[in-house]
Every structure is written in structure tokens, then in C-alpha cells.
Amino acid sequence: RYEQREDFAVVIQPFFRNTLLPLDSTSKPDMSFFAADCFHFSVRGYAEMAMALWNNMLEPVGEKQTYNNFTHDRSKLRCPNPEKPFLSTRRNSGFGNSDLSLEKTESSVPYWAVIITAVAGVLLGSL
């Protein structure tokens, strides 16, 4: 829809596509990333998601990271560089008007794993 526009772009940021539940040193879910309801993110969790989103916006289309590694490390925050000082779009990533495959790719996470994780989260939250 916006492919021919030079003043506007829509770019999918896939940083959350293959993200796994963060674990603590005992291999249990690290609850410091979640709010008291065990569903929403805490301040720490939102900070991690904000860094992952920012980094994704700077990565060229076709080379975007599809996961977040949930490390408490501010050094992973990227900055624009003189060679690519702008947020990455299809056009400035070198795709121009070419056909980049945008069709839905098969998820690497089986649907049943999402259901089990959701049920476990509800049970954990009720405890």
C-alpha cells in the first residue's frame, strides 16, 4: 500500500517472533521481567522490549533479529552510524521496489507450546 511513497513506510519489526521466556539462575521463569499479574511486563521487561524494538528499527530489512535474549545489558543498545543514519526501511535496505517475500512464514514454535505456556502462566499467577 505504501510501497511507492518516499515520505512514509511501514516495516514489520520481528524482535518478538521467536522470543523465549527468560529464565533465572535456577532455570525457572525470571519473574523480574513481569508485573505482579505475571502477564504484563515489569519496568525491566519493558526496557528490554524497548531496546529490542529500537535495535530492530536500525537493522536492515531482511536481516532483522527475530528474538530477544533478555539480558540486563545496556551495551546491546545500538546507535545509528554515519553510513546508515536512518531507521531501516525496504527502500533504504536496498530492496527498492523489488519483491521481498512478505508472506507469512511458518512459526518455529508449535501452537501447543503457546497454549501450555499460557496455562502455566495463569496457574503460576494464581499461586
ZAFI-641641 format. One record per residue: residue in one letter; x, y, z of N, C-alpha, C in turn. Coordinates in Angstrom, 3 decimals, padded with zeros to 6 digits, always signed. Example, Ala and Ser with C-alpha at 12.3 -4.5 7.8 and 13.67 -1.06 7.14 Angstrom:
% ZAFI-641641
ATOM   code        n_u        n_v        n_w       ca_u       ca_v       ca_w        c_u        c_v        c_w
ATOM      A   +013.190   -005.690   +007.800   +012.300   -004.500   +007.800   +013.200   -003.300   +007.800
ATOM      S   +012.850   -002.250   +007.080   +013.670   -001.060   +007.140   +012.900   +000.030   +007.870
% end
This chain:
% ZAFI-641641
ATOM   code        n_u        n_v        n_w       ca_u       ca_v       ca_w        c_u        c_v        c_w
ATOM      R   +000.812   -001.203   +000.000   +000.000   +000.000   +000.000   +000.854   +001.264   +000.000
ATOM      Y   +001.929   +001.261   +000.734   +002.786   +002.448   +000.840   +004.097   +002.270   +000.093
ATOM      E   +004.183   +001.240   -000.723   +005.424   +000.878   -001.396   +006.017   +002.004   -002.241
ATOM      Q   +005.188   +002.783   -002.886   +005.685   +003.830   -003.791   +005.947   +005.161   -003.088
ATOM      R   +005.588   +005.269   -001.815   +005.778   +006.534   -001.099   +007.225   +006.708   -000.671
ATOM      E   +007.712   +007.925   -000.782   +009.066   +008.229   -000.337   +009.081   +008.913   +001.024
ATOM      D   +007.898   +009.298   +001.518   +007.827   +010.025   +002.778   +007.195   +009.210   +003.907
ATOM      F   +006.903   +007.936   +003.652   +006.252   +007.112   +004.674   +006.553   +005.643   +004.393
ATOM      A   +006.729   +004.856   +005.451   +006.977   +003.424   +005.285   +006.402   +002.662   +006.474
ATOM      V   +005.986   +001.449   +006.222   +005.562   +000.524   +007.268   +006.529   -000.648   +007.220
ATOM      V   +007.171   -000.946   +008.355   +008.157   -002.018   +008.405   +007.840   -002.910   +009.595
ATOM      I   +007.721   -004.200   +009.350   +007.485   -005.148   +010.435   +008.766   -005.298   +011.239
ATOM      Q   +008.636   -005.217   +012.563   +009.776   -005.374   +013.460   +009.602   -006.716   +014.187
ATOM      P   +010.305   -007.762   +013.759   +010.040   -009.116   +014.260   +010.791   -009.531   +015.525
ATOM      F   +011.221   -008.583   +016.360   +012.064   -008.910   +017.503   +011.410   -009.837   +018.512
ATOM      F   +010.099   -009.976   +018.484   +009.389   -010.778   +019.481   +008.924   -012.118   +018.909
ATOM      R   +009.192   -012.366   +017.627   +008.665   -013.559   +016.949   +009.146   -014.865   +017.585
ATOM      N   +010.419   -014.991   +017.897   +010.974   -016.240   +018.438   +011.523   -016.070   +019.848
ATOM      T   +010.974   -015.146   +020.601   +011.454   -014.888   +021.958   +010.994   -015.996   +022.903
ATOM      L   +011.880   -016.429   +023.767   +011.568   -017.442   +024.765   +011.448   -016.798   +026.136
ATOM      L   +010.774   -017.460   +027.031   +010.599   -016.989   +028.389   +011.960   -016.853   +029.062
ATOM      P   +012.272   -015.683   +029.646   +013.571   -015.524   +030.314   +013.641   -016.389   +031.572
ATOM      L   +014.776   -017.018   +031.801   +014.956   -017.890   +032.962   +015.984   -017.304   +033.909
ATOM      D   +015.833   -017.617   +035.205   +016.810   -017.158   +036.194   +017.905   -018.213   +036.352
ATOM      S   +018.757   -018.060   +037.347   +019.899   -018.970   +037.521   +019.481   -020.382   +037.915
ATOM      T   +018.231   -020.556   +038.377   +017.744   -021.888   +038.744   +016.893   -022.495   +037.626
ATOM      S   +016.939   -021.895   +036.431   +016.183   -022.350   +035.248   +014.672   -022.265   +035.431
ATOM      K   +014.236   -021.362   +036.296   +012.810   -021.079   +036.467   +012.531   -019.726   +035.822
ATOM      P   +011.283   -019.433   +035.472   +010.983   -018.126   +034.855   +011.488   -016.973   +035.721
ATOM      D   +012.168   -016.050   +035.096   +012.689   -014.881   +035.801   +011.559   -013.869   +035.952
ATOM      M   +010.986   -013.845   +037.135   +009.808   -013.017   +037.378   +010.131   -011.530   +037.452
ATOM      S   +011.410   -011.164   +037.458   +011.754   -009.741   +037.491   +011.378   -009.047   +036.182
ATOM      F   +011.115   -009.816   +035.131   +010.708   -009.239   +033.855   +009.192   -009.032   +033.767
ATOM      F   +008.447   -009.531   +034.764   +006.987   -009.486   +034.705   +006.385   -008.726   +035.878
ATOM      A   +005.213   -008.141   +035.634   +004.489   -007.411   +036.672   +003.851   -008.415   +037.636
ATOM      A   +003.174   -007.903   +038.647   +002.560   -008.757   +039.669   +001.508   -009.699   +039.094
ATOM      D   +000.901   -009.343   +037.969   -000.111   -010.222   +037.376   +000.498   -011.365   +036.567
ATOM      C   +001.829   -011.422   +036.474   +002.579   -012.476   +035.770   +002.269   -012.539   +034.285
ATOM      F   +001.638   -011.530   +033.743   +001.304   -011.498   +032.322   +001.964   -010.307   +031.642
ATOM      H   +001.803   -009.136   +032.221   +002.382   -007.920   +031.647   +003.840   -007.796   +032.057
ATOM      F   +004.577   -007.011   +031.302   +005.980   -006.797   +031.627   +006.130   -005.827   +032.790
ATOM      S   +007.228   -005.982   +033.518   +007.615   -005.025   +034.555   +008.394   -003.907   +033.866
ATOM      V   +008.891   -002.958   +034.648   +009.723   -001.890   +034.090   +010.936   -002.505   +033.396
ATOM      R   +011.527   -003.505   +034.015   +012.699   -004.178   +033.423   +012.323   -004.868   +032.106
ATOM      G   +011.172   -005.527   +032.088   +010.718   -006.196   +030.876   +010.442   -005.213   +029.755
ATOM      Y   +009.773   -004.091   +030.080   +009.512   -003.070   +029.059   +010.810   -002.447   +028.548
ATOM      A   +011.790   -002.285   +029.427   +013.083   -001.743   +028.988   +013.737   -002.690   +027.991
ATOM      E   +013.678   -003.994   +028.258   +014.247   -004.980   +027.329   +013.526   -004.950   +025.986
ATOM      M   +012.202   -004.862   +026.015   +011.435   -004.827   +024.771   +011.713   -003.538   +023.994
ATOM      A   +011.863   -002.427   +024.703   +012.151   -001.149   +024.041   +013.517   -001.200   +023.351
ATOM      M   +014.511   -001.791   +024.019   +015.838   -001.914   +023.398   +015.785   -002.822   +022.172
ATOM      A   +015.047   -003.924   +022.275   +014.941   -004.849   +021.143   +014.225   -004.183   +019.967
ATOM      L   +013.176   -003.408   +020.245   +012.460   -002.695   +019.184   +013.368   -001.664   +018.521
ATOM      W   +014.080   -000.886   +019.317   +014.990   +000.123   +018.778   +016.052   -000.521   +017.881
ATOM      N   +016.669   -001.586   +018.383   +017.688   -002.274   +017.591   +017.095   -002.805   +016.294
ATOM      N   +015.871   -003.357   +016.354   +015.213   -003.874   +015.154   +014.990   -002.763   +014.132
ATOM      M   +014.644   -001.573   +014.582   +014.388   -000.465   +013.653   +015.663   -000.028   +012.937
ATOM      L   +016.824   -000.266   +013.542   +018.097   +000.104   +012.914   +018.645   -000.996   +012.005
ATOM      E   +018.143   -002.223   +012.146   +018.631   -003.336   +011.330   +017.978   -003.312   +009.948
ATOM      P   +018.734   -003.625   +008.904   +018.161   -003.617   +007.554   +017.048   -004.658   +007.398
ATOM      V   +016.103   -004.371   +006.533   +015.037   -005.314   +006.229   +015.682   -006.581   +005.670
ATOM      G   +015.236   -007.716   +006.131   +015.812   -008.994   +005.711   +016.907   -009.484   +006.629
ATOM      E   +017.387   -008.629   +007.539   +018.448   -009.005   +008.472   +018.055   -008.700   +009.912
ATOM      K   +016.770   -008.566   +010.165   +016.304   -008.193   +011.498   +016.320   -009.378   +012.449
ATOM      Q   +016.731   -009.128   +013.691   +016.747   -010.158   +014.722   +015.311   -010.509   +015.079
ATOM      T   +015.000   -011.804   +015.181   +013.620   -012.236   +015.440   +013.418   -012.741   +016.862
ATOM      Y   +014.323   -012.416   +017.755   +014.209   -012.856   +019.142   +014.779   -011.781   +020.054
ATOM      N   +014.490   -011.908   +021.337   +015.086   -011.034   +022.338   +015.743   -011.932   +023.361
ATOM      N   +017.006   -011.683   +023.682   +017.733   -012.583   +024.567   +017.613   -012.227   +026.047
ATOM      F   +016.870   -011.194   +026.412   +016.585   -010.840   +027.806   +017.828   -010.807   +028.679
ATOM      T   +018.819   -010.069   +028.290   +019.975   -009.864   +029.160   +019.878   -008.446   +029.707
ATOM      H   +020.322   -008.263   +030.907   +020.277   -006.931   +031.523   +021.574   -006.221   +031.176
ATOM      D   +021.732   -005.905   +029.894   +022.991   -005.368   +029.398   +022.710   -004.180   +028.481
ATOM      R   +022.978   -002.995   +028.959   +022.710   -001.788   +028.176   +023.637   -001.663   +026.966
ATOM      S   +024.760   -002.403   +026.965   +025.694   -002.275   +025.856   +025.146   -002.888   +024.567
ATOM      K   +024.062   -003.650   +024.647   +023.496   -004.225   +023.420   +022.647   -003.215   +022.654
ATOM      L   +022.418   -002.042   +023.225   +021.664   -000.980   +022.562   +022.511   -000.389   +021.443
ATOM      R   +021.994   -000.433   +020.224   +022.747   +000.038   +019.055   +022.463   +001.513   +018.785
ATOM      C   +023.394   +002.136   +018.111   +023.238   +003.532   +017.710   +023.347   +003.626   +016.195
ATOM      P   +022.680   +004.625   +015.597   +022.854   +004.827   +014.155   +024.319   +005.129   +013.863
ATOM      N   +024.781   +004.735   +012.687   +026.165   +005.037   +012.328   +026.168   +005.967   +011.115
ATOM      P   +027.293   +006.590   +010.816   +027.349   +007.548   +009.703   +026.968   +006.944   +008.344
ATOM      E   +027.213   +005.638   +008.163   +026.879   +005.013   +006.884   +025.374   +004.792   +006.729
ATOM      K   +024.688   +004.516   +007.837   +023.237   +004.295   +007.830   +022.619   +005.092   +008.987
ATOM      P   +022.455   +006.396   +008.814   +021.969   +007.229   +009.915   +020.448   +007.216   +010.101
ATOM      F   +019.728   +006.428   +009.304   +018.270   +006.450   +009.354   +017.717   +005.109   +009.835
ATOM      L   +016.426   +005.111   +010.210   +015.745   +003.865   +010.522   +015.629   +003.064   +009.229
ATOM      S   +015.774   +001.757   +009.312   +015.800   +000.916   +008.115   +014.404   +000.657   +007.564
ATOM      T   +014.267   +000.855   +006.254   +013.034   +000.550   +005.531   +013.406   -000.366   +004.368
ATOM      R   +012.407   -000.863   +003.660   +012.690   -001.693   +002.485   +013.515   -000.915   +001.468
ATOM      R   +013.145   +000.336   +001.273   +013.811   +001.143   +000.247   +015.273   +001.408   +000.600
ATOM      N   +015.558   +001.857   +001.828   +016.954   +002.156   +002.152   +017.753   +000.923   +002.581
ATOM      S   +017.085   -000.252   +002.623   +017.797   -001.511   +002.861   +018.230   -002.151   +001.559
ATOM      G   +017.930   -001.479   +000.436   +018.383   -001.961   -000.856   +017.367   -002.769   -001.627
ATOM      F   +016.123   -002.845   -001.136   +015.115   -003.620   -001.843   +014.348   -002.780   -002.846
ATOM      G   +014.316   -001.464   -002.656   +013.611   -000.571   -003.579   +012.215   -001.055   -003.859
ATOM      N   +011.908   -001.305   -005.103   +010.595   -001.796   -005.475   +010.596   -003.292   -005.761
ATOM      S   +011.691   -003.966   -005.420   +011.749   -005.404   -005.689   +010.800   -006.149   -004.774
ATOM      D   +010.525   -007.381   -005.106   +009.597   -008.191   -004.330   +010.347   -008.916   -003.226
ATOM      L   +010.189   -008.442   -002.007   +010.708   -009.143   -000.838   +009.586   -010.029   -000.354
ATOM      S   +009.898   -011.260   -000.055   +008.861   -012.196   +000.373   +008.279   -011.739   +001.706
ATOM      L   +007.027   -011.312   +001.683   +006.357   -010.857   +002.895   +005.305   -011.847   +003.360
ATOM      E   +005.161   -012.972   +002.649   +004.154   -013.919   +003.080   +004.532   -014.505   +004.420
ATOM      K   +003.518   -014.958   +005.127   +003.718   -015.473   +006.469   +004.574   -016.724   +006.434
ATOM      T   +005.607   -016.735   +007.268   +006.459   -017.908   +007.354   +005.962   -018.787   +008.490
ATOM      E   +006.275   -020.058   +008.409   +005.827   -020.992   +009.431   +006.563   -020.706   +010.727
ATOM      S   +005.816   -020.686   +011.832   +006.394   -020.401   +013.132   +007.290   -021.549   +013.579
ATOM      S   +008.395   -021.221   +014.243   +009.273   -022.254   +014.763   +008.787   -022.762   +016.119
ATOM      V   +007.757   -022.124   +016.686   +007.185   -022.537   +017.958   +005.862   -023.229   +017.671
ATOM      P   +005.700   -024.492   +018.087   +004.430   -025.174   +017.828   +003.286   -024.514   +018.592
ATOM      Y   +002.092   -024.566   +018.027   +000.937   -023.897   +018.625   +000.646   -024.426   +020.021
ATOM      W   +000.883   -025.710   +020.259   +000.579   -026.288   +021.562   +001.503   -025.751   +022.647
ATOM      A   +002.714   -025.324   +022.287   +003.640   -024.763   +023.276   +003.123   -023.426   +023.796
ATOM      V   +002.476   -022.666   +022.936   +001.899   -021.386   +023.348   +000.763   -021.627   +024.331
ATOM      I   -000.076   -022.612   +024.044   -001.208   -022.927   +024.923   -000.704   -023.386   +026.285
ATOM      I   +000.287   -024.281   +026.297   +000.831   -024.778   +027.562   +001.470   -023.644   +028.363
ATOM      T   +002.197   -022.759   +027.692   +002.826   -021.632   +028.371   +001.773   -020.695   +028.963
ATOM      A   +000.693   -020.458   +028.219   -000.379   -019.589   +028.724   -001.043   -020.197   +029.948
ATOM      V   -001.346   -021.485   +029.903   -001.972   -022.156   +031.047   -001.026   -022.145   +032.240
ATOM      A   +000.256   -022.426   +031.999   +001.233   -022.415   +033.091   +001.339   -021.015   +033.694
ATOM      G   +001.275   -019.980   +032.867   +001.329   -018.614   +033.388   +000.148   -018.283   +034.262
ATOM      V   -001.039   -018.727   +033.844   -002.248   -018.491   +034.651   -002.135   -019.234   +035.973
ATOM      L   -001.688   -020.502   +035.924   -001.532   -021.274   +037.169   -000.481   -020.658   +038.073
ATOM      L   +000.630   -020.248   +037.501   +001.680   -019.614   +038.280   +001.196   -018.297   +038.888
ATOM      G   +000.439   -017.556   +038.115   -000.102   -016.285   +038.610   -001.105   -016.473   +039.717
ATOM      S   -001.876   -017.549   +039.672   -002.873   -017.789   +040.722   -002.232   -018.268   +042.008
ATOM      L   -001.003   -018.825   +041.908   -000.292   -019.252   +043.127   +000.145   -018.031   +043.898
% end
